[in-house]
Amino acid sequence: MRTISITIFCVVILILFPGVAPVQAQSTCSPKKVLEALARRDLKQALDLAKKVDDPDYSDKSGVTLLMCSAECGALDVCNILLERGADPDARSANGITALYLASQNGHTAVAKLLLEKGASTDLRPDNGATALMAATQFGYTDIARLLIEKGASTDLHDDHGTTALIMAAQTGNNDLVKVLTAGGANPDIQDNNGSTALILAAQEGHKEVVRILLTIGAGIDMQTLNGNTALVLASLRGDTEIVNLLLESGAEVDTKTGTGATALFAAASRGHCQVVNILLEQGADPLLADAQGKTAFYYTKDYNVRAILTAWSKK
């Protein structure tokens, strides 16, 4: 017979060469078994299997790799083994997702650090245009955002909606992330697809400390959205006296008109915010200014006190 079993061959080797151990065939496993272990969050088994997987760069029909799944789970040791065995840190799924994006989105700082050390690109973006930095910012992972910036991530890239990491942080009122991003050079005056800036959104949402931080670094105070709203108009609409005062003290133009010709005074009056109406008038707002329809702020309020205030100032 031409064939010989592995067992017989090993016995022959041991007889002829007693000091030499026979070479054992290395066992391998299917990448799918690693995926199954990761899905169960059985990281110990996933690690054992990853050491024997026959294709460390395996991807499924959606282009999702073992490394991506491991990064999403925060399986640091599994990621390390896969990378050591040649997995591509920049592999992308069918929709452009990377392992670094998933690690950043899920707050796995150690995994993100490992990927960056192994050469992962900071600014690869999925189909929606978001970056790993945006993913970390969206979910409030300050340490990962700081790490990405230190490794050269661009702070001013935007997604399909025109949203930057700073716009996200400002809108959600995350003071720490706003500080990290601005310290990293983020441009506060980038506008999203609606024309909103970080300052406009912070004022709209009532995030006083974010407004203060942005004004300190020189954010454009009178920039307007596509429909003409300014930070002051939106703060006045909220009736937020603190932010209104902060903006006015920083030099905001009190009578900037929106697309309809309305001003901050119109916004405050329409919602019955007496305190804001008084503040605006004291800072020079014109009570007789008319909008595109020829109507003044008085026309848009039903609040008796606001009407009385506007009437009194109109006679001055």
C-alpha positions in Angstrom: 0.0 0.0 0.0 1.2 3.5 -0.8 -0.6 5.2 2.0 0.3 5.0 5.7 -1.6 6.2 8.7 -0.3 9.1 10.8 -0.2 6.8 13.8 2.0 4.2 12.1 4.2 6.9 10.7 4.7 8.4 14.2 5.6 5.0 15.6 8.2 4.4 12.9 9.7 7.8 13.6 10.0 7.1 17.3 11.6 3.7 16.7 14.2 5.0 14.2 14.8 8.4 15.9 14.0 8.0 19.6 15.1 11.6 20.4 12.9 13.3 17.8 9.2 14.0 18.4 7.1 13.6 15.4 5.5 16.8 13.9 1.9 17.0 14.8 -0.7 18.4 12.3 -1.9 21.7 13.7 -5.6 21.6 14.3 -7.7 24.5 13.0 -11.2 25.6 13.5 -13.9 27.4 11.4 -14.2 31.2 11.8 -17.9 30.6 12.4 -17.2 28.9 15.7 -15.3 32.1 16.8 -18.3 34.2 15.8 -20.6 31.9 17.7 -18.5 32.2 20.8 -18.4 36.0 20.5 -22.2 36.0 20.1 -22.5 34.1 23.3 -20.0 36.5 24.9 -17.9 33.5 25.8 -14.7 35.4 25.4 -12.5 32.6 26.9 -13.6 30.1 24.2 -13.5 32.8 21.5 -9.8 33.4 22.5 -9.0 29.7 22.4 -10.6 29.3 19.0 -9.0 32.5 17.6 -5.6 30.9 18.2 -6.6 28.1 15.8 -8.9 29.8 13.3 -7.9 29.0 9.8 -8.6 32.5 8.4 -8.1 35.4 10.9 -9.3 37.8 8.2 -12.6 36.0 7.6 -15.7 38.1 6.8 -19.3 37.1 6.4 -21.6 38.1 3.5 -21.9 41.6 4.9 -18.2 42.0 5.1 -18.1 41.8 8.9 -14.8 40.4 10.1 -13.8 38.5 13.2 -11.9 41.5 14.3 -14.9 43.7 14.0 -17.0 41.4 16.1 -14.3 41.1 18.7 -13.9 44.9 18.8 -17.6 45.4 19.2 -17.6 43.0 22.1 -14.6 44.5 23.7 -12.7 41.2 23.5 -9.2 42.7 23.8 -7.2 39.5 23.9 -9.1 38.1 20.9 -8.4 41.3 18.9 -4.7 41.0 19.8 -4.5 37.4 18.6 -6.3 38.1 15.4 -4.0 41.1 14.7 -0.9 39.1 15.5 -2.1 36.5 13.0 -2.5 39.1 10.3 -6.0 40.4 10.5 -6.4 43.8 8.7 -7.2 46.5 11.2 -8.7 48.6 8.4 -10.9 46.0 6.9 -14.4 47.5 6.1 -17.8 45.9 6.0 -20.2 46.3 3.1 -21.4 49.5 4.6 -18.0 50.8 5.5 -17.8 50.0 9.2 -14.4 49.3 10.7 -13.2 47.6 13.9 -12.1 51.0 15.3 -15.5 52.5 14.6 -17.2 49.7 16.5 -14.8 49.9 19.4 -15.3 53.6 19.6 -19.1 53.4 19.4 -19.2 50.8 22.2 -16.7 52.5 24.6 -13.9 49.9 24.5 -10.9 52.2 25.1 -8.3 49.4 25.4 -9.4 47.9 22.1 -9.4 51.2 20.3 -5.9 51.9 21.7 -4.7 48.4 20.4 -6.1 49.0 17.0 -4.5 52.4 16.7 -1.2 50.9 17.8 -1.5 48.3 15.1 -2.0 50.9 12.5 -5.8 51.4 12.2 -6.7 54.6 10.3 -8.5 57.1 12.4 -10.8 58.7 9.8 -12.2 55.8 7.7 -15.9 56.4 7.4 -18.9 54.2 6.9 -21.6 55.0 4.3 -23.3 57.6 6.6 -20.1 59.6 6.7 -19.5 59.4 10.4 -16.1 58.8 11.9 -14.9 56.9 14.9 -14.6 60.2 16.7 -18.2 61.0 16.0 -19.2 57.5 17.2 -17.3 58.0 20.5 -18.8 61.5 20.8 -22.4 60.4 20.1 -22.2 58.0 23.0 -20.2 60.2 25.3 -16.9 58.3 25.4 -14.5 61.2 26.3 -11.4 59.0 26.8 -11.8 57.5 23.4 -12.4 60.8 21.7 -9.2 62.2 23.4 -7.3 59.1 22.3 -8.4 59.5 18.7 -7.5 63.1 18.6 -4.1 62.4 20.0 -3.6 59.9 17.2 -4.5 62.4 14.6 -8.2 62.1 14.0 -9.7 65.0 12.2 -12.1 67.0 14.4 -13.9 68.7 11.5 -15.1 65.9 9.3 -18.9 65.7 9.1 -21.5 63.0 8.4 -24.2 63.0 5.8 -26.2 65.5 7.8 -23.3 67.9 8.0 -22.9 67.1 11.7 -19.4 67.2 13.2 -18.3 65.7 16.5 -18.4 69.2 18.1 -21.9 69.8 16.9 -22.9 66.5 18.5 -21.3 67.3 21.8 -22.7 70.8 21.9 -26.2 69.7 21.1 -26.2 67.0 23.9 -24.5 69.4 26.4 -21.5 67.3 27.0 -19.1 69.9 28.5 -16.1 67.5 28.8 -16.3 66.5 25.2 -16.7 70.0 24.0 -13.6 70.9 25.9 -11.6 68.0 24.5 -12.8 68.7 20.9 -12.1 72.5 21.1 -8.7 71.9 22.7 -8.1 69.5 19.7 -8.8 72.3 17.3 -12.4 71.7 16.3 -13.9 74.6 14.3 -16.9 75.9 16.2 -18.4 77.7 13.1 -19.0 74.7 10.8 -22.6 74.5 9.9 -24.7 71.4 9.4 -27.1 70.9 6.6 -29.7 73.1 8.3 -27.1 75.9 8.8 -26.9 75.2 12.6 -23.6 75.7 14.4 -22.5 74.2 17.7 -23.3 77.5 19.4 -26.8 77.7 17.9 -27.6 74.2 18.9 -26.2 74.6 22.4 -28.4 77.8 22.9 -31.4 76.1 21.4 -31.1 73.2 23.9 -30.3 75.4 26.9 -26.7 74.2 27.5 -25.3 77.3 29.2 -21.8 76.0 30.0 -21.3 74.8 26.4 -22.4 78.3 25.2 -19.9 79.8 27.5 -17.1 77.5 26.3 -17.8 78.2 22.7 -18.0 82.0 23.2 -14.6 81.8 25.0 -13.0 80.3 21.9 -14.6 82.9 19.6 -17.5 81.0 18.1 -19.4 83.2 15.6 -22.1 84.7 17.7 -24.5 86.0 15.0 -24.3 83.1 12.6 -27.7 82.1 11.2 -29.4 78.8 10.2 -30.9 78.4 6.8 -34.2 80.0 8.0 -32.3 82.8 9.7 -32.4 81.8 13.3 -29.5 82.9 15.5 -28.4 81.6 18.9 -30.0 84.7 20.5 -33.3 84.1 18.7 -33.5 80.5 19.9 -32.4 81.3 23.4 -35.1 84.0 23.5 -37.7 81.5 22.2 -36.8 79.2 25.1 -37.1 82.1 27.6 -33.6 81.3 28.8 -32.5 84.5 30.6 -29.1 83.2 31.5 -28.1 82.3 27.9 -29.7 85.5 26.5 -27.7 87.6 29.0 -24.5 85.6 28.2 -25.0 86.2 24.4 -25.8 89.9 24.8 -22.9 90.4 27.1 -20.7 88.8 24.5 -21.9 91.2 21.8 -24.8 89.4 20.0 -26.7 91.6 17.7 -30.1 92.2 19.3 -32.2 92.9 16.2 -30.9 90.4 13.7 -33.8 89.3 11.5 -34.8 85.7 10.6 -36.0 84.7 7.2 -39.5 86.0 8.0 -38.2 89.2 9.4 -38.7 88.3 13.0 -36.2 89.1 15.7 -35.3 87.7 19.2 -37.9 90.1 20.6 -40.6 88.5 18.4 -39.5 85.1 19.6 -39.7 86.0 23.3 -42.9 87.9 23.0 -44.7 85.1 21.1 -44.0 82.8 24.0 -44.8 85.3 26.7 -41.3 85.4 28.2 -41.6 88.8 30.1 -38.1 88.7 31.5 -36.4 88.1 28.2 -38.6 90.8 26.6 -37.4 93.2 29.2 -33.7 92.2 28.8 -33.9 92.6 25.0 -35.5 96.0 25.2 -33.0 97.2 27.7 -30.3 96.1 25.4 -31.7 98.1 22.5 -34.2 95.9 20.8 -36.6 97.9 18.6 -40.2 97.3 19.7 -41.5 99.0 16.5 -39.5 96.8 14.1 -41.8 95.1 11.7 -41.4 91.6 10.0 -41.9 90.7 6.4 -45.7 91.0 6.9 -45.4 94.4 8.4 -46.3 93.3 11.9 -44.4 94.1 15.1 -43.7 91.8 18.1 -46.9 93.2 19.7 -49.1 91.4 17.2 -47.6 87.9 18.0 -48.2 87.9 21.8 -51.4 87.3 23.7 -49.7 87.8 27.1 -51.1 90.8 28.8 -47.9 91.6 30.6 -45.8 91.4 27.5 -48.2 93.6 25.6 -48.0 96.2 28.4 -44.2 96.1 28.3 -44.1 96.5 24.5 -46.6 99.3 24.6 -44.7 101.2 27.3 -41.4 100.9 25.4 -43.0 101.8 22.1 -43.9 105.2 23.5 -40.4 106.0 24.6 
